[in-house]
Amino acid sequence: CMWSPHGALLPKALQQGSSHKRRLLQLWAPVLRQVRGLHVNSQEEAADLAQLRDQGLLHPKAVIRVLANGVSLAPPSQPLLATKPSASQPPRLRPPRLLCLGRMHPVKRLELAIDTLHALKAHHPTAELLLAAPEPDPAYQALLQQQAARLGIADSVHFLGPVSGSAKTDLLASADVLLLTSHTESFGIVVAEALLAGTPAVAVHDTPWQLLPRAQVGDWVAATPQALCTALLPLLQTLRDPPQAQALRTRCQQLAQTQFAWPAIELELRQLYIEVMGAR
């Protein structure tokens, strides 16, 4: 059989549940040993699962393959690139918008995003941070609100709650930069979704997004406010110049369409299934 664990067996993920998750891992061991193919999203996850295989928790001949997750977006309320000014339009006058989109959970390390906004305000006083969460956590949100108030930026941090469908697509497209500040991610599909919407991303080293600077669609930096702020400044400067902004957004979308759109991922998954079935 095949399994896509989506980071569930990463050491950091198991530590989140402490002894409870480790006990579950032992209970799952007889089932896991029947898995002949594993679809993982990063080299880090592949290495960790290879260790579990060597420890006898997985089938000794299990095929571990690194493949991206496929992404798609609901149709926007207007064409994606039209959500931002074209090369013939003047730069936007509205405040720079940073976006975090994902679970409202401490593993997402959203306090780092708030600290980053605070650092960025020394250069862009009107900058804003949008936090959209499909799974709100009132207790964690209250801590974040207290942090923003303590830093004097409460009016610039906006808690949007859940978004979906075309509203999610429009939100991704209207943001200047997506931030991924998580303690751990096996993939971080929101980055691929942001790129598909034409929005660059800055991710921290605890996430598997080394591709961003190589493809010139964002950056991959240390998990500190200073490093994130330093990465954001040239991106925001690029977005102030319409021709450069258009080129950046086009690179984002082209990368997502060639590496993360479902047709390409489907072909790779099909080949993995064929390989696993042939190895039985």
Secondary structure by P-SEA (a helix, b strand, c coil): ccccccccccaaaaaaaaaaaaaaaaaaaaaaaaccbbbbccaaaaaaaaaaaaacccccbbbbbbbbbbbbbccccccccccccccccccccccbbbbbbccccccccaaaaaaaaaaaccccccbbbbbbbccccaaaaaaaaaaaaaacccccccccccccaaaaaaaaaaccbbbbbcccccccaaaaaaaaacccccccccccccccccccccccccccaaaaaaaaaaaaaaaacaaaaaaaaaaaaaaaaacccaaaaaaaaaaaaaaaaaac
